[in-house]
Amino acid sequence: MKQLTIVVKPFRAEAVLEALAEMEVSAVAVREAKGYSRQKGYLDRYIGSEYSLAFLPKVEISVWISDDRFESVAQSITRIARTGRIGDGKVFVVPMAWPEAIEF
């Protein structure tokens, strides 16, 4: 099992979630996030440490999916979320260390 962490622009999150609803995924978690990279956000120094002057809103979607399907799901999500501009987002793939989750 693998965990895909998908970070997208807020206006693309609904399209990604609709696509995930049609795919066979084990579980989905959605969180609001803020971040920066090559787009608009920048760092500055204050009393010897760096801090961000601008965080941009993002949506973080975590998806748990079987090993054999994660690549096709990641490619589909990347195609759906892409707008062609800087800051579209990222897809992180994390292997799960245990075979099953413990439900409570």
Secondary structure, DSSP 8 states (H G I E B T S, - for coil): -EEEEEEE-HHHHHHHHHHHHHS--SEEEEEEEEE-SSSS--EEEETTEEEES--EEEEEEEEEE-TTTHHHHHHHHHHHH--SSTT-EEEEEEE-SSSS----
